[in-house]
Amino acid sequence: MDDYGDYDALGLADLVRRKEVTPQDLLDAALARAETAQSQLNCFSALFPEIARKQIEDGLPEGAFKGVPFATKDLGVEIQGAPLTGGSRAFRGEVAARDSVVTQRYRAAGFTLFGQTTSPEYGLTTSTESALYGQTRNPWNPQHTSGGSSGGASAAVASGVLPMAQASDGGGSIRIPAACTGLFGMKPSRGRIPMGPGKTENWNGLSTVHAVSRSVRDNAALMDVTHGPEPGARYGAPPPDRSFLEEVSRPPETLRIALWTTAPNGTTPDPQAHKGLYDTVGLLQELGHQVEEAAPKLDGDALGKGMLMIVSAHSAAMADTRGHEIGRELGPDDLEPVTLRFVELGRTVPMAELVRADHAFIEAALAYHHWMDEGRYDAVLMPTLSREPEPLGRLSLDPEDFDAYGEAVSSFAPWCPVFNQMGAPAMSVPMHWSANGLPIGMMFGARYGQEGLLYRLAGQLEQARPWWHNRPGIWMQ
C-alpha cells in the first residue's frame, strides 16, 4: 500500500469501511514500516504480529478505528500475552497476563494491536534511552532525542509507521515527544482516561495516558472512544458537552490567551523557542484571539521538590516490590544510575514530605484556577520545550555528570510538569521548526476538564497552518 502514509487513522478506517483495503493489508503495511523504522530509529521494544493476526481472524469490532494498526508504550498499558518491561532490565521477560481497561477500549474501537514502543526506564527522563533497549532516535535528526518518555511512540508516528500511537504523561511525556518530532500531543485532565485495572492512578495522580498523532482529529476521536469512568476510580473528569471529534471542526470563540514566558523554575525560552512562541502569538492574533503576557504566581521550588518526592517514593516502592518478587534487592545490574538515586532517596522520604508535595500541587491548582478567573483567560500559551531537541546522551539515565544532567532535565521542558501537578489538560502543537530543521512544539493549557476548548483551538491552528506536509528525513515509504 504505497499511499499508506498519506492517511490518518480515521482515513485508514474509512478505507476499511469502504472495503478498499483490508485490516490485513494495513497490518502488513505497518509491520513492514515498523521493521525498517526499527533498524534506523530503534523505536519498538516489541512487535507481536501473531497477537494482531489473531484479532483479525477473530473478527474486529465495528468501531471508529476498525482495522487501523496501533501500538502501545512499554510502560503501564497491558496487552494480554505481550511483553511489558517498563524499559527496565529488572522486568526483562515480563509478559502481561491481562488487558488494561484502556486496552479493552482500544480493542472495542477496532484497533489492531501489533507492537510496543520504547520508553526509558519507568518513564524517568525526557529522552528515550535505556540500558535494556538502547537509544531511540529522532527521524528529523537521528543524533537527537525523540523526547521522553514516549519517544518510541513519537519516532514511530513521525516517521510514518503509524498515524497515531498510545503515549503516557506524568511530567510531560506526551507533550515533550510530540514537540521533539513535529506531532500533536494532548495530555488529558486527571481522571479522563482509565489507568486500571491494577491501579487507577500512578505517581499520586500525576500520570495519565493518551496519544501522539499526526492529525488533531485522530487524537480527539481516540479520546471519544477511551474516556470515561472505570471501576474503582477515585475520581473522574467531568463529562464533555459533545464529542471531542465534533469540537475539532467547531471554530473557537474569540479567546483570551495568557502568554507565559518564564517557567516556575525561572527558565526562559532560548532564541529558537522564543521565535516560535512569538510567531504563534502573531498567528493567534491574525485569527482574532487576544494575547497578553501574564503568568500565575506559583511556588516553583515547592513544585520541583514535590515532584522529586513523589517520583522518588514511587521509584522506591517499585524497586522494593520487584525485589520481593524475585527474592533479592535490585542493584546496578537491574536499574540505571539515575533510577537508583531516585530509589535511594525514596527510601528516606519522610511521610510528611509526601503530604507537603500533595499540598503544593493543590495550592498550584487553586492559584491557577483563580488566576484564570481573575484575568478572564480561556487558555495559556508557552513553549513545550525551552530549546530544540537535545543531542542523544545528554538526558539519559546514565549520565557522565549528575549535576549537568539535573540542570539539563529541569530546564528542557519546565512548563510541562505543572499541568500534571494541577491535573489540568495541556497540548503540544507543532507550530515551529528551528533553524536546524528540528521541531519545537508550542503548548496550550486550559482549565480542568476543558479538553474540548483545546481541541477547538488545535483544529483552527491545524487548518490555518497545516503541518502534514512537514515530513522528516527518515520517512517510511
C-alpha positions as CSV (number, residue, x, y, z in Angstrom):
1,M,0.0,0.0,0.0
2,D,2.2,2.8,-1.3
3,D,0.0,5.7,-0.1
4,Y,-0.4,4.4,3.5
5,G,1.4,7.4,4.9
6,D,-1.0,9.8,3.3
7,Y,-3.8,8.8,5.6
8,D,-4.5,9.5,9.2
9,A,-6.1,6.8,11.4
10,L,-9.7,7.8,10.6
11,G,-8.8,7.9,6.9
12,L,-7.4,4.4,7.1
13,A,-10.5,3.2,8.9
14,D,-12.6,4.7,6.2
15,L,-10.7,2.8,3.6
16,V,-11.5,-0.4,5.5
17,R,-15.1,0.6,5.9
18,R,-15.4,1.1,2.1
19,K,-13.6,-2.2,1.5
20,E,-10.8,-0.6,-0.5
21,V,-8.3,-2.2,1.9
22,T,-8.5,-5.0,4.5
23,P,-7.2,-4.9,8.0
24,Q,-4.6,-7.4,7.0
25,D,-3.4,-5.1,4.2
26,L,-2.9,-2.3,6.8
27,L,-1.2,-4.6,9.3
28,D,1.2,-5.8,6.6
29,A,2.0,-2.2,5.7
30,A,2.6,-1.2,9.3
31,L,4.7,-4.2,10.0
32,A,7.0,-3.6,7.0
33,R,7.4,0.0,8.0
34,A,8.0,-0.9,11.7
35,E,10.8,-3.3,10.8
36,T,12.5,-0.6,8.7
37,A,12.0,2.1,11.3
38,Q,13.4,-0.2,14.0
39,S,16.6,-0.6,12.1
40,Q,17.0,3.2,11.7
41,L,15.3,4.6,14.8
42,N,15.1,1.8,17.4
43,C,11.6,2.9,18.3
44,F,10.0,-0.5,19.1
45,S,10.6,-2.6,22.2
46,A,8.5,-5.5,20.7
47,L,6.4,-6.5,17.7
48,F,3.8,-9.2,18.1
49,P,2.1,-9.8,14.7
50,E,0.7,-13.1,16.0
51,I,-1.5,-11.2,18.5
52,A,-2.6,-8.8,15.8
53,R,-3.4,-11.5,13.3
54,K,-5.5,-13.4,15.9
55,Q,-7.5,-10.2,16.4
56,I,-8.2,-10.0,12.7
57,E,-9.1,-13.7,12.5
58,D,-11.4,-13.5,15.5
59,G,-13.2,-10.5,13.8
60,L,-12.6,-6.9,14.6
61,P,-15.5,-4.9,16.2
62,E,-17.2,-2.3,14.1
63,G,-15.6,0.6,15.9
64,A,-14.4,4.0,14.8
65,F,-10.9,2.6,14.1
66,K,-11.7,-0.8,12.7
67,G,-8.6,-2.3,11.1
68,V,-6.2,0.5,12.0
69,P,-2.8,-0.7,13.3
70,F,-1.9,0.6,16.7
71,A,1.0,0.4,19.2
72,T,1.1,0.9,22.9
73,K,4.0,2.1,25.0
74,D,6.2,-0.2,27.1
75,L,5.1,1.4,30.3
76,G,1.9,0.6,32.2
77,V,-0.6,-0.3,29.5
78,E,-1.0,-4.1,29.4
79,I,-1.9,-6.2,26.3
80,Q,-2.5,-9.8,27.4
81,G,0.3,-12.0,26.1
82,A,2.6,-9.2,25.2
83,P,5.8,-8.1,26.9
84,L,5.8,-5.2,29.4
85,T,9.2,-4.2,30.9
86,G,8.8,-0.5,31.6
87,G,12.2,-0.2,29.8
88,S,13.9,-1.8,32.7
89,R,16.3,-4.8,33.0
90,A,14.6,-5.5,36.3
91,F,11.5,-6.6,34.3
92,R,13.1,-8.3,31.4
93,G,11.0,-11.2,30.2
94,E,7.8,-10.0,31.9
95,V,4.6,-10.7,30.0
96,A,1.2,-9.1,30.7
97,A,-1.4,-11.6,32.0
98,R,-4.4,-9.3,31.2
99,D,-5.6,-6.3,29.3
100,S,-5.6,-2.8,30.8
101,V,-9.0,-1.1,30.8
102,V,-7.8,1.3,28.1
103,T,-6.6,-1.7,26.1
104,Q,-10.1,-3.1,26.3
105,R,-11.4,0.2,24.9
106,Y,-8.8,0.1,22.1
107,R,-10.0,-3.3,21.1
108,A,-13.6,-2.3,21.2
109,A,-12.7,0.6,18.9
110,G,-11.4,-1.9,16.3
111,F,-7.7,-1.2,16.5
112,T,-5.3,-3.9,15.5
113,L,-2.7,-4.0,18.4
114,F,0.6,-5.2,16.9
115,G,3.5,-3.6,18.7
116,Q,5.0,-1.8,21.6
117,T,7.1,1.3,21.6
118,T,10.2,2.1,23.6
119,S,10.4,4.1,26.9
120,P,13.3,5.0,29.2
121,E,13.3,3.1,32.5
122,Y,10.0,3.7,34.1
123,G,9.5,6.9,32.3
124,L,12.0,8.7,34.5
125,T,13.6,11.0,32.0
126,T,12.8,13.2,29.0
127,S,14.8,11.2,26.4
128,T,14.0,7.6,25.3
129,E,17.3,5.9,26.1
130,S,17.7,2.7,28.2
131,A,20.3,0.1,29.1
132,L,17.7,-2.5,28.0
133,Y,16.8,-1.3,24.6
134,G,19.4,1.4,23.7
135,Q,18.8,4.9,22.2
136,T,15.6,5.8,20.2
137,R,16.4,8.3,17.5
138,N,14.6,11.3,16.1
139,P,13.5,11.0,12.5
140,W,14.2,14.7,11.9
141,N,17.9,14.2,13.0
142,P,18.9,10.8,14.3
143,Q,21.6,12.3,16.5
144,H,19.0,14.0,18.6
145,T,16.3,12.7,21.0
146,S,12.8,12.0,20.0
147,G,11.7,13.0,23.5
148,G,10.7,11.1,26.5
149,S,9.3,9.2,27.9
150,S,7.0,8.3,25.0
151,G,9.9,8.8,22.5
152,G,9.3,5.4,20.8
153,A,5.7,6.4,20.1
154,S,6.7,9.8,18.7
155,A,9.5,8.3,16.5
156,A,7.2,5.7,15.1
157,V,4.4,8.2,14.3
158,A,6.7,10.9,13.0
159,S,8.4,8.5,10.6
160,G,5.2,7.3,9.1
161,V,4.9,3.8,10.7
162,L,1.6,4.8,12.3
163,P,-0.7,7.8,12.2
164,M,-1.1,7.6,15.9
165,A,0.3,5.7,18.9
166,Q,-0.5,5.4,22.6
167,A,1.6,7.5,25.0
168,S,1.6,8.5,28.7
169,D,2.4,11.6,30.6
170,G,3.5,12.0,34.2
171,G,5.5,15.2,33.8
172,G,5.4,16.0,30.0
173,S,5.9,12.6,28.5
174,I,3.2,13.0,25.8
175,R,3.9,16.7,25.0
176,I,7.7,16.6,25.1
177,P,8.0,13.8,22.4
178,A,5.3,15.4,20.3
179,A,7.2,18.7,20.5
180,C,10.5,17.0,19.6
181,T,9.1,15.2,16.5
182,G,6.5,17.6,15.0
183,L,3.4,15.9,16.2
184,F,0.2,16.8,18.1
185,G,0.0,15.6,21.7
186,M,-2.7,16.0,24.3
187,K,-2.3,15.4,28.0
188,P,-5.9,14.9,29.3
189,S,-7.3,16.1,32.5
190,R,-6.7,13.9,35.6
191,G,-9.2,11.1,35.6
192,R,-10.2,11.5,31.9
193,I,-8.7,8.2,30.7
194,P,-8.7,5.0,32.7
195,M,-5.4,3.8,34.2
196,G,-6.6,0.4,35.7
197,P,-7.3,-2.3,36.4
198,G,-4.3,-2.9,38.7
199,K,-4.3,0.7,39.9
200,T,-6.4,3.6,38.8
201,E,-3.7,6.3,39.3
202,N,0.1,6.5,39.2
203,W,2.5,8.9,40.7
204,N,-0.2,10.1,43.0
205,G,-2.4,11.2,40.1
206,L,0.3,13.0,38.1
207,S,0.3,10.4,35.3
208,T,-2.3,9.9,32.6
209,V,-2.5,8.1,29.2
210,H,-3.5,9.2,25.8
211,A,-1.6,9.5,22.4
212,V,0.6,11.4,20.0
213,S,-0.8,11.8,16.5
214,R,-0.2,13.5,13.2
215,S,-3.7,14.9,12.9
216,V,-5.8,16.6,15.6
217,R,-9.0,14.8,14.6
218,D,-7.4,11.3,15.3
219,N,-6.4,12.5,18.7
220,A,-9.9,13.7,19.5
221,A,-11.6,10.6,18.1
222,L,-9.4,8.4,20.3
223,M,-10.4,10.3,23.4
224,D,-14.0,9.8,22.4
225,V,-13.6,6.0,22.5
226,T,-11.4,5.8,25.6
227,H,-12.6,8.4,28.1
228,G,-14.9,7.8,31.0
229,P,-15.0,6.3,34.5
230,E,-13.6,2.9,35.3
231,P,-14.4,0.6,38.2
232,G,-12.8,1.6,41.4
233,A,-11.6,5.0,40.3
234,R,-11.4,7.7,43.0
235,Y,-12.4,10.5,40.6
236,G,-13.3,11.2,37.0
237,A,-13.1,14.2,34.8
238,P,-16.4,16.0,34.0
239,P,-18.3,14.6,31.0
240,P,-17.8,16.6,27.8
241,D,-20.5,18.8,26.4
242,R,-20.2,17.0,23.0
243,S,-17.9,14.6,21.3
244,F,-14.2,15.6,21.2
245,L,-14.1,14.9,17.5
246,E,-17.0,17.3,16.9
247,E,-15.1,20.0,18.8
248,V,-12.2,19.9,16.3
249,S,-14.4,21.2,13.5
250,R,-16.1,23.9,15.6
251,P,-14.3,27.2,15.3
252,P,-13.4,28.6,18.8
253,E,-14.9,31.8,20.0
254,T,-12.5,34.7,20.4
255,L,-10.2,33.6,23.2
256,R,-8.3,35.5,25.8
257,I,-4.9,33.8,26.0
258,A,-2.2,34.4,28.5
259,L,1.4,34.3,27.3
260,W,3.5,32.5,30.0
261,T,7.2,33.3,29.2
262,T,9.0,32.3,32.4
263,A,8.6,28.8,33.8
264,P,8.0,28.4,37.6
265,N,11.7,27.3,38.0
266,G,12.9,30.5,36.3
267,T,13.7,29.0,32.8
268,T,13.0,31.2,29.8
269,P,12.9,30.1,26.1
270,D,16.1,30.3,24.1
271,P,16.1,32.3,20.9
272,Q,14.7,29.5,18.7
273,A,11.9,28.7,21.1
274,H,11.3,32.4,21.6
275,K,10.9,32.9,17.9
276,G,8.4,30.0,17.7
277,L,6.5,31.4,20.6
278,Y,6.0,34.9,19.1
279,D,5.3,33.5,15.7
280,T,2.5,31.6,17.3
281,V,1.3,34.7,19.1
282,G,1.2,36.5,15.7
283,L,-0.9,33.7,14.2
284,L,-3.3,33.7,17.1
285,Q,-3.8,37.5,16.7
286,E,-4.4,37.0,13.0
287,L,-7.1,34.5,13.9
288,G,-8.8,37.2,16.1
289,H,-7.7,36.0,19.6
290,Q,-6.4,38.3,22.3
291,V,-3.0,37.5,23.7
292,E,-1.3,39.2,26.7
293,E,1.7,38.4,28.7
294,A,0.8,37.1,32.1
295,A,1.5,34.2,34.4
296,P,0.1,32.6,37.6
297,K,2.2,33.1,40.8
298,L,3.3,29.6,41.6
299,D,6.0,28.3,44.1
300,G,8.5,26.8,41.7
301,D,10.7,25.5,44.5
302,A,7.8,23.7,46.2
303,L,6.6,22.2,42.9
304,G,10.0,21.0,42.0
305,K,10.7,19.4,45.4
306,G,7.2,17.9,45.4
307,M,7.8,16.2,42.1
308,L,11.1,14.8,43.3
309,M,9.5,13.5,46.5
310,I,6.6,11.8,44.6
311,V,8.7,10.2,41.9
312,S,11.4,9.1,44.3
313,A,8.8,7.5,46.6
314,H,7.2,5.6,43.8
315,S,10.5,4.5,42.4
316,A,11.4,3.1,45.8
317,A,8.1,1.3,46.1
318,M,8.6,-0.2,42.6
319,A,12.1,-1.4,43.3
320,D,11.1,-2.9,46.7
321,T,8.1,-4.7,45.2
322,R,10.1,-6.1,42.3
323,G,12.9,-7.1,44.7
324,H,10.4,-9.0,46.8
325,E,9.0,-10.8,43.7
326,I,12.4,-12.0,42.6
327,G,13.8,-12.7,46.0
328,R,16.7,-10.1,46.1
329,E,17.3,-6.4,46.3
330,L,17.7,-4.7,43.0
331,G,21.1,-3.2,42.1
332,P,23.2,-1.7,39.3
333,D,22.7,-4.7,37.1
334,D,18.9,-4.1,37.3
335,L,18.4,-0.4,37.5
336,E,20.1,2.6,35.8
337,P,22.2,5.1,37.8
338,V,19.6,7.9,38.0
339,T,16.9,5.4,38.8
340,L,19.0,4.0,41.7
341,R,19.4,7.5,43.1
342,F,15.6,8.0,43.0
343,V,15.2,4.7,44.8
344,E,17.7,5.6,47.4
345,L,16.1,9.0,48.0
346,G,12.6,7.5,48.0
347,R,13.5,5.1,50.8
348,T,14.3,8.1,53.0
349,V,11.4,10.4,52.2
350,P,9.5,11.3,55.4
351,M,5.8,10.7,55.1
352,A,5.2,14.4,55.9
353,E,7.1,15.3,52.7
354,L,4.6,13.4,50.6
355,V,1.8,15.4,52.3
356,R,3.7,18.7,51.6
357,A,4.1,17.6,48.0
358,D,0.4,17.0,47.6
359,H,-0.4,20.3,49.3
360,A,1.9,22.2,46.9
361,F,0.1,20.6,43.9
362,I,-3.3,21.5,45.3
363,E,-2.2,25.1,46.0
364,A,-0.9,25.4,42.4
365,A,-4.2,24.2,41.0
366,L,-6.1,26.6,43.1
367,A,-3.8,29.5,42.3
368,Y,-4.0,28.7,38.5
369,H,-7.8,28.5,38.6
370,H,-8.3,31.7,40.4
371,W,-5.7,33.5,38.2
372,M,-7.6,32.3,35.1
373,D,-10.8,33.6,36.5
374,E,-9.4,37.0,37.6
375,G,-7.7,37.6,34.3
376,R,-10.7,36.1,32.3
377,Y,-8.3,33.9,30.5
378,D,-9.6,31.0,28.4
379,A,-6.2,29.4,27.7
380,V,-2.5,29.9,28.4
381,L,0.4,29.6,25.8
382,M,4.0,28.7,26.5
383,P,6.7,26.7,24.6
384,T,6.6,23.0,25.2
385,L,10.4,23.0,25.1
386,S,12.7,25.8,26.1
387,R,15.1,24.8,23.3
388,E,15.3,22.4,20.4
389,P,15.6,18.6,21.0
390,E,18.8,17.7,22.8
391,P,21.5,15.5,21.3
392,L,21.2,11.9,22.4
393,G,23.1,11.1,25.6
394,R,22.6,14.4,27.4
395,L,19.3,13.3,29.1
396,S,20.0,9.6,29.6
397,L,19.6,7.8,33.0
398,D,23.3,7.0,32.9
399,P,24.9,10.5,32.8
400,E,28.6,11.3,33.0
401,D,27.8,14.3,35.2
402,F,24.8,14.1,37.5
403,D,24.7,17.8,38.1
404,A,24.8,18.6,34.4
405,Y,22.1,16.0,33.9
406,G,19.9,17.6,36.6
407,E,20.2,21.0,35.0
408,A,19.5,19.8,31.5
409,V,16.4,17.9,32.6
410,S,15.0,20.6,34.7
411,S,15.4,23.3,32.1
412,F,14.4,21.3,29.0
413,A,10.6,21.4,29.3
414,P,9.9,23.2,32.6
415,W,6.3,24.3,31.9
416,C,5.1,20.7,31.3
417,P,5.0,19.1,34.9
418,V,2.9,22.0,36.2
419,F,-0.1,20.7,34.3
420,N,0.4,17.2,35.7
421,Q,0.6,18.7,39.2
422,M,-2.6,20.7,38.7
423,G,-4.4,17.9,36.8
424,A,-5.3,20.3,34.0
425,P,-5.2,19.5,30.3
426,A,-2.5,20.7,28.0
427,M,-1.5,20.1,24.4
428,S,1.6,20.5,22.3
429,V,1.0,21.7,18.8
430,P,3.7,21.5,16.0
431,M,3.9,25.3,15.3
432,H,7.7,25.8,14.8
433,W,10.8,24.3,13.3
434,S,14.2,25.6,14.4
435,A,16.9,27.0,12.0
436,N,18.5,23.5,12.3
437,G,15.2,21.9,11.0
438,L,14.2,20.4,14.4
439,P,10.7,20.8,15.7
440,I,9.9,22.8,18.8
441,G,6.2,22.5,19.8
442,M,4.1,25.2,21.4
443,M,2.0,24.3,24.4
444,F,-1.5,25.4,25.3
445,G,-3.2,24.8,28.7
446,A,-6.8,25.3,29.8
447,R,-8.9,24.8,32.9
448,Y,-9.5,21.3,34.3
449,G,-11.9,19.4,32.1
450,Q,-11.7,21.7,29.1
451,E,-10.1,19.5,26.5
452,G,-13.0,20.5,24.2
453,L,-11.8,24.1,24.1
454,L,-8.2,22.9,23.4
455,Y,-9.4,20.7,20.6
456,R,-11.3,23.6,19.0
457,L,-8.2,25.8,19.1
458,A,-6.0,23.0,17.8
459,G,-8.4,22.3,14.9
460,Q,-8.3,26.0,14.0
461,L,-4.4,26.1,14.2
462,E,-4.1,23.0,12.1
463,Q,-6.3,24.5,9.4
464,A,-4.5,27.8,9.5
465,R,-1.0,26.4,9.4
466,P,-1.1,22.7,8.3
467,W,1.8,20.6,9.3
468,W,1.1,17.4,7.4
469,H,3.4,18.4,4.5
470,N,6.4,18.6,7.0
471,R,8.0,15.2,6.8
472,P,11.3,14.2,8.4
473,G,14.3,12.9,6.5
474,I,13.7,9.4,7.8
475,W,10.2,8.7,6.5
476,M,8.8,5.2,5.8
477,Q,7.7,4.8,2.2
